[in-house]
Amino acid sequence: MPDNAASPILQAVEALRRADRDLAVSLLQQTLREGAQHGLHWKSVARLAATIGEIDLSLEASRRFAATPPASLERRLHYLGELAHFGRSAQVQTELQALPSSWQAHEAVLHFLGSLSGEQGDFAAAEAHYRGAIARSRLAPQSWFALAMLKRFDAGDPDLAAMVALRPSVAKMAPDLHARYLYGLAKAHADIGDHDQAFALYGEGAALRRGIEPYPAERLVAMTEALIRDFTPTGLKRLTPADAVEEAVIFVNGLPRSGTTLVEQMLTSHSAVVDGGELNLVRAALIPTGDYSMNGALAYQQRMARHPDPWGKLAADYRGMLAKRFGLVGRVRKQFNEEHPETRHDSAGGQQKLMLFSNSVAPAEFLHSRRAYEAIPRQLPAMPL
């Protein structure tokens, strides 16, 4: 532990810059042991803990953030969202019941309930909650977007007329909300067969998104070239295989709209298979490799030369994260390429991490879902990229 323990959270950030995940975890644990029971800074601690796959630490920090006085619905909903994201369904219900009565019918709570119902497959309840949120706050772009994704529009649909009427007001809102609203409106026009207008709206939304998240063309070209150059059968032989045997995880890999969701549904129809979601835990487990490159992997392997099973250690870290999220029962499906919330363009990076991690978890099962090229033109109207 560093001598200067006055700011363990800053030391944890520095440890991550050095690719020392174990030290970062230790410092976050220290922060929670020694810190106050509430405070706005806990949101940053929760985000950092989630980034490195420490779900329990993240949720405790989120709880403390939510408990910060004065009472705030926004902070409570943030905590509820984190609980739901990490599969703590029972805790979500307990927290919902504990909300003050004045908050129970708030449009933000209703929107959250709609999202929760949709994730659980109760689409009728989800639609009812979204409509309740819209009724309480007519200018509710996120609820309109969610409703648009949930339903199918018909010609003359009053919901479409309402969305069109609200468009000038939504245009004055933050660009991310405006873009999402435009995508929902585009989907509605696609439903009724007005594809020209749908494409125009997708284009407007995409232009807003580019202002928020520019397409990193040069970085992706460099990443792809490195992937082709380094991650060959010969290159991968430079990595020492793990001794540990991984049989609990099924990795489903594929680009968006390549059938990964259908594969998930087929697999999880079996009672022994649990949906692993898109939790980004592989990325967290591979933090010790630094930049996830072959050079980073080899540097990690060299640092851990005295460890009996360096790649097995990363697999053990990953299993520990899965246990915190799902418990120790059943098989887990992990949809890899779509689990990176920081970018929609990281398919090459996803493949790179997957190939690195395969060295840790062999002989785990890897399924690759490949899109039929002739299907791409038919799917473009539904792809707000």
N, C-alpha and C positions, 0 to 999 in steps of 0.2 A: 504494500500500500504506500503511495507517495507520502512524504513527510507533511506536505501542506494539505491538510484535510479540511480546510475552511470552506471549500467549494467543491464538494464531491461531484456535483452534476457537471461542472466545467471540466473536471478531471475525467469524467466518463466520456465526454465529447472528445477530449484529447486522446483517450485510450482508443476510441473507435477510429480516429485518424491514423493511429498506428496499427489498426486491424486487430486490436486486442479485445475481443468480445468478452472473454472471461473477466478481465479487470473491469470493464464497463459494467457488467452485471453486478459485480461485487460493490462497486461504487454506488450504483442505483439502490441496491439493498441498504447500504449505509445511509443514503439520503432518506429513505423511508423510515428507517429505525430512528434516526435522530431528528427528523423534520417535524414541523407542526402538523396538526390534524386537518388544517385547511389552508388555503392560499391560492391565488391565481396562478402562481408559478407551477403548480402541480399539473396543469394542462401540458406544459412543455415536457415535464418529466414523463407523463403518460405517453406522449407521442414518441419520445426517445425510446422508452421501454418497449413499445409496440414495434418500433422499427427493428429492434434486435431480437424480436420474438419472445420477449418476456411478458406473457399475457397477464399473469397474476400481478406482477409489479405494475403493469400499465393500468389494470383495472383499479387497484388500490389508489394509485395516484389520481385517476379519474374520479374516484369516489370523494377524495379529499378536495378536488377542484369543485365538484358539485356541492360540497358542504360549506363552501366559502360564503360567509355572510356578506351582504344581505341575501336572502333567498332569491334565487334566479331560476326562472323556467328554462331559459336558454342553457344554463349549466346543467340542470337536471336532465334535459333532453340529450345533451352531449353524453352524459354518463349512461343514459338508457341506450343510446345508439351504440356505445362501446360494448355494453353488456350483450346486446343483440348480435353485434358483429362477431363476438367471440363465443356465441352459442350458450349464453347463460340465461336460458329461457325462463326458468323459475324465478331468478332474481329480477328479470324484467317485469314479470307480473307483480311481484312484491313491491317493487319501486313504483309501478303505475298506480297500484292501489293506495300507496302512501302519498300521492300527489294531493295538494290542497284541492278542495272541491272547486274552488274558483278557477283552477287550471284544467280540470278534467275535460271541459268542452272547448278548450282553446284550439284554434285552427292548427297550431303547430303540433299539439298532442294528437289531434285527429289525423294529421298527415303521417305522423310516426306510426300510429295504429294501422293506417292503410299500408305502409311499407311492410310492417310486421306481418299483417294478414297475407299480403302478396307473397312474401317469402315462405309462408307456411302453406301456400297453395289455396287459400280461401279467397278467391278472386271476387266473389260477390261481396264479402265483408270489406275487402280492400276498396272496391268501388264505392261502397256506402260511406266509408270513412273519408275518402278523397272528396266526395260530393259534400259531405258535412263540412270539411275544411273550406271548400270553395264557397259554400253558403255563408260562412261566417266571415270570410275575407275574400270578396270577389276577385280582388287582384292577388291571386295566389299562383304565381307561375310554376312553382315546383309541383303543386297539386294538379294543375292543369296538365303539365307534362306527364306526370305519373298516370293520370286518368287516360290521356291520349295513348300511352303505351299499353294500357290495359284493355281498352275497348276497341271495337271496329266501328268506324264511322260510315254512315250511309249518306247518300245525296239528300240535301235538305236537313241534315242533322242540326238540331238547335245548339248542341255543344260546339260544333264547328263555327256557327254564327257568333256564339258568345266569345270564342277564342279570337276570332277576327276582330270583333269590336274592341277587345282589350289590348290589341296589339300596340296602338300608339302609347298607351300608358306603360306597358311592359318595356317599350323601347327606352324609357327614361331610367330603367333600373340598371343594376350592375351587369357588365357584359356577360358573365358566366350564366346568370339567370336568364338574360335576354336570349342567349344562344340556345339554352336548353328549351326555352319556350318555343323558339323557332323550329327546333327539331320536332317537338310535339305537334306543332301546326303543320309541318311538312308531312309527318306521318299521317295526319288526318286527311290531307289532300291526296296522298298516295292511296289511301283506303278507298276514296271515291273515284279513283281513276284519273285525277287531275295531275298527271306526272310532271308536266312542264312547271306548274306552280310548286310542286313538291321539290323538284330539283332546285328551283330558284331559292326557296326557303332554306334548303339544306346548304346552299352556297352562302347565303347570308349568315347563317349560324356558323359555318366553317370559318368564314372571314373573321368573325368575332373570336372564335376559338384560337385562330392563328395569332391574334394579338395577345392572347393570354399565354399560349403555349406554342411558340414557333416550332415549325418542323425542323428537327436537328439533322439536316441532310448530311453535313460534313462528318459529324460524329458517327452517324449510322454507317456511312461508307467506310470510315476507318475501322469501325467495329466489325463490319461484315468481312472486310479484307483480312483482319486479324483472325477472325473465326475460320475462314477458309484456309489461311496459311498455317495456323497452329493446331487446330482441333481436327487433325487427321488421325487415322489409326496408328500411324507411327508416332505422332506427337503425344497421343494419349498414353502410349506405352511408357512414357517418361514418368508417369505418375504411379506411385506404389499402390496397388489395390488394397482396399480395406480388408481386414480379417473378419470383421463383423458381418453377419448375414442378416439381410433385411427382407422380411417376408410380409410385413404388415401393410405396406403401401403399394398402391397401384397408381402410377403416374399416367395421366391422360394429357397428351401434348398435341397442340394444333393451333392454327391461326383462328381468329374470330370467324364465325360462320363456316367452320369446317366440319361441324358435327360433334364437337366435344360435349355439348350439352346433351345430345341424344345418347352418346356413349355413356355419359354419367347416369342418365335415367335408366339405361339398360343394366348397368352395373349395380346401382343402388336399389334396384328392384329385388336383389338378393338380400336376405335378412342379415347376412354376415358382412355386408359392405355398407359403409357410412360415407356420406358425401363430405369430402374434405374442404370444399369451398375454394376460395382464392385468397389464402391468408398470407402469402409471401413468406412462408417460413423457410423455404429453401434458400432464399436470398439471405435471410438472417443467419442461417446455419453456416453459410459460406463467407461471412464477414471476415474471418481470419485470412482469406485469400486476398484481401485488399480490394483490388479492382475487378476481380472475377476473371482475370485474363490467365492465359497459360503461364506467363511470367510470374504473376501473383501466386498462382497455385504452386509453382516450383519453389518460390521463395518461402511460402508457408511450409512446404514439405522439408525444406532445408532447416528452417527454424525449429521444426519439431523432430529433427533427426534422432534425438534420444528417446522420443516417445515410441512405445512398442507398436502403436497403430494410429498414426496421425489422422488418416482419413476415416478410420473407424470412430475416432473421437467426434468428428463432425456429424457422423451418422447418429451417434449417441446423443449429441446435443439436439439434433432434429427430432429424435424419438421423444426426448424430454419435452420439447415444445408441443408435439402432438398429444402427449399424455395430458398436459395441462389444458389443452383445448378439447380433447375428445374422450379422455380416460384411456384405459388400456384394453378396450374390447373391440372386436371386429376388425375388418379391413377398412382402410381409408383410401378414398380416391382423391387425387390432387390434380387440379387442372392448372397446368404450369404456366403456359404462355400468357394467360390473361390475368395473372395475379399481381401485376405491377401497377399500382394506382398512380404512380408518379408520371407515367407516360403511356400513351396509346401506341407508340411507335417502336417498342422495345422487343420486337419478335426475335431479332438477332441476339440481343442480350439474354432473352429467355432461353434460347437454344444453347447459348454458351454456358449459362448456369446449370442447365439440365445435364449437359455433357460432363461438366466438372463433378456434379453431384452423383452422377452414375458411378463414379469411381468409389464413392463412399457407401452406396446402398446396393451394389450388385449382390444377389441376383434379383432385385426388385423388378416388378413387371412394368414395362414402359409401352404404352399404346400411343401411336401417332395417328391422328385423324387428318386426312388430307382432303382438301376441297377439290371438287371437280371443276376444272377451269371453265368449262362451258356454262357452269351455273353462275359464274361471277356477274355477267351482265344482268341476269334476272334478279340478283340480290342487291344491286347498286342502289335502287330507290330506298331501301331500308337501312342503308349504311351511312350514318351521319359522321363521316370521317373528315 
